[in-house]
């Protein structure tokens, strides 16, 4: 049987990414992007959906009786109503671990900028060149701090968190993990409250779940050192953004770097843009995952997941008819 595979949003791929062909009999349709009101139209004949970022919710899925499998070109599964899929025999696959190195490196890059400020000083030099800032012998416009000896607290325990810990230790940092409410014992694990009081860097590398939603709110931010950093490359909804804005504006944090926000894509009206001109604030449009190397690995695995699914289905049918 031939599968009809629909790729919902190829605009999420870099120009360098090469899509391999699934090793099964199939037809293929591909769209630059699929808006919510186009999901049913684009998937009406699909047996397999491939998506980078297009959500597939129950209101879509119940109208797609032919759909057998969803291949997510992502680590997380929060853009799909997995409970509905489980109850109706729709397989959902993702690509855990593909971005472990690239997201960890991006987290480190943002942290290093907030500690060392090379880009901020480069912007200052542009102003000097344009006559908008004073030309002088020594510049102390931005605070510079060493990374060595600082403490990083990580919320998360997956491949990205572990790779980040490895990189941070290479820089001479002490690395501790949030103990997931006492569920993760170990000499390098501490309660969240304890970590917030002691850490110099809080790195969020966890999925968004009911337990992690708004995990870092105004009360939690108030526990942190006034010069501590918050780095979020996990999911935006884990941090209360209004509380984060307030803390940075009132000098209760040393810096904030976000690659994710609660409502994506990042809209120009987002209140976080109140902070955009600050040199202690970094806002990226969810691109930590998207190095050329990681993206190729991601798409290769997402297509392989389709091939593997079809092979299993064929095998099961072969057993049943034997």
N, C-alpha and C positions, 0 to 999 in steps of 0.2 A: 504494500500500500504506500502510495506517495503522500508525504507530509506537505502541508502548505505552511511555510514558515514566513512570519511577518516581522520584520525589524522596524520597530515603531519610531526610532529617533536616532538616525545616524549622524545628526549634527553634533552629537556628543563625542565624536571621534576626531582625533587630530588628523591632519592631512597625511601624516606619515604612516597611519595605521592601515594595515592590509587585512581585509576580511578573508578568512579561509572558507572553503565550502564544506558544509556538513557532509560526512561520509555516509549518506543514505539517499534513497530516492526521494526527491523533493522538488517543490516549486518554491520560489523566493520572491517576496515583495518587500520593498524598502521605502521608507519615508524619511524626510529630513527631520520632521517633528510631528507628533500627534497631539493635538489639543484634546482636552477632556471630552468635548462634544464630537470628536472625530474617532474616538476609540472603537465604538461599535461598527462604524463604517469600515475602518481599516482592518478590523479583526473578524469580520462577519464570516469569512470562509477559512479562517486560520485554525490549524490544529496545534501550532506552536507559536508563541509570542516571544520575541527577543526585545528587551527594553533596557535602555541605560537609565532613564529617569522618569519615564511616563508612568504615573500611578495606575494600578489596576485594582479597582474597588469592587465590592460585591454588586453594586448596581450595574457595573459593566459585565462582570463574570456570569451573572445569572442569565444574561441575554446572549451568551456565547456557548451554546451546547456542544459545538465541535472542538472547543479548546481542550487540549489534553495536557499541555505543558507550558510553563513560563520559565524562560531562561533569563535570569537577572544578570546584567553585566555590572554587578555591584557586590559589595561585601554584605551589606544589610538587606533585610527582607521587609522593611517597614513600609515600602511603597505598594505592597500587595496585601490584600486581605487573606492572609495565609490560613486562617481558621476556616473560611469558606472553601478554599482550595482543598484543604485536608478532608473536609466533609463531603466533597463532591468529586474526589479522585483526580484533581488537577495537580500534577507535580510542579513544585517550585524549586528551582535550583539557583544557587548564587555562587560567587567565586571568593570564598573566604581566604584571606591571606595574601591575595595578589598584590595588595598595596602596602604590605607591611613595611617594606623599606622606604618607599617613596613618601608615604604619609609621615613616617618617623623622621625622615630627613627634612621634610617641610616644617614639621614642628620645631626641630632644632634650629632651622634657618630663621624662623620667626623669633624664637627665643634669643638667639644670638644678636639679631638686630636690636631687640629691646634692651639687651645688656650692653652691647658694644656701640650701637648707633652709627654704623658706617653709612647707611643710606641717608640718615638724617643730616649728617655732616656734609654729605655730597649735595643735598638740597640747599644747605646753608651756603656752600661754595657757589652754587648757581646764583643765589641772591647777591653774594659779594660781587660776582662777575657782572651782574646786571645793575650794580650800584644800589641795591635795595637793602644791603646789610653792610655793616662797618668792616673795612679792611684793617686787620690788626695782626700782631705777631703770634698770639696764643688765643685759642678759642676754648671757652668752657661753657658753650651754649647748651650742651647736652651732657648729662651724667653718663660716665662710662664705668661699667663694673665688670669684674672678672667672673667667669662662669665656674672656674675651679673652686671647689669647696662649698658650693651652694647645694641646697637640698631640693630635689624634684619629687613632688608627690604626683602619682599617676592614678587616675580613676580609670580602671579597665585592666584586663588581664589577658587580652587576646594577642595575636601575632604582632599587631602594630605597637601595642603597649610594651611588649617584651623587646622588640627591636629598638624602640625609643630608649628603653632602660639601658640597653647595651651601648647605644651611642652616647647617652648622657654620662655613663660611667667612664667611657673613654675620655671624656672631657674633665674627669675628676670630680664629678658630682656624686653626692649621696642620693640614692634612689629608693623611695619607699612606695608601697602600693596601698590603696584603700582596701580595707579588709572585707568589703561587701557585706557590711552589717554583721561581722563576726563569722561569715561563712568561709572565709579564706584565711586560715591560720598560717603563720609562718614568721620567721624572724624579721622579714622586711615588710610586714603588713601592720598597718595601724588603723585605728578608727578614723573616720572622716574628720571628726572634730579635732582630734589630735593632730592630724596632718595639716589642716588648715591653719592651725596656730603656729606650726613650726616651719612650714615649707617656704622656700623662696620662689618656687615655680609650681603652679598647679596646672598639670596637663590632663585634659579630658580626652580619653581615647576609648569611649564606651558607646554601646548602642543606645538608642532612645527606647525606653520601655516605661511602663507605668511607674516603676520604682525609681527610674532615673530622671523622669520629667520634673523640671524645676528643682533638681537636686541641689544646685548651687543658687540659693536665693539671697535676699538681703541679710537675713540672719547669719547665713554661712559666710558670706563675704565679710561681714563685720568681724569675724574671728581672725581674718588674715592680717599679716603684717602690712603696714602702710606702703612698703616698697616691693611687695610680692607681685609676681606676674600671673596672669591667667591666660593659658593657651588652650584653645578649643579647636581640635580637628576631628572631633567625634560627631556629635549631633547638636544642632543649635538649641533644641528645646531643653537640654540638660541644664543650661544656665538661664536664669531669669534676666532677660536683656535690659529691662527697665532698671533693675537693681544694679546691674553691671555699669550702665551709663552713669547712674547716680554716684556709684563708688569711685569711678575714675574722675568724674568731674569735681568731686569733693576731696580729692587727694588721698583716698583711702586704698589705692592700689598704685603699684609702680608702673604698670603697663598691662595692656590687653592685646592679644592677637587672636583673631577669629578667622577661620576658614569656612565656618558653617554658621548659619543663622536659623532661627526657628521657622521662618516662612521663606522658602526658596521657590523660584529664583529671587535673588536680592533686588528688591525694588528701590528706586531712587527716593521714595517717600519713607523708607525705613528709618525709625528714630536713631538707629546707630550712626547714621550719617551726621548727627550732631557732633560726633567725635572725629570726623574724617581728617580734619586739618591738624590734629594733634600728632606730635612725633612719638608719643607713647602709646599710640593706637595703630594697629594694623588690621585691615579688613580685606580679606580675599574672597573671591566668588566661588568657593567650593572647588578649588583646583589642586589641592594637595595630592590627590590621588592620580593626577593626570600627566605624569611624566610620560614621554614617548615610550620608554621601556616598559613601564607598568601597564600602559594602555594596550600595547600589543599583546602582552601576556594575558591581560584581562579578556580581550576579545577572543583570543585563541581558546581560552578555557571555557568561555560562555558558549562558543560554537561546539566545542568538544562535549559539553554537557548535553547538548541537543543530540549529537551523535550517539552518546552513551544511552540516553533515554530511549531513542528509537531502537537501538540494538537490544535493550532489555525487553521492550515491548514485543519485538519480533521473536525473541527467544521464548518468552512466555507463551505467545500464540503457537509457536512451533511445538511446545510441550503439550499444550491443550489439544492440538489436532493430531498428535502422534498416536 
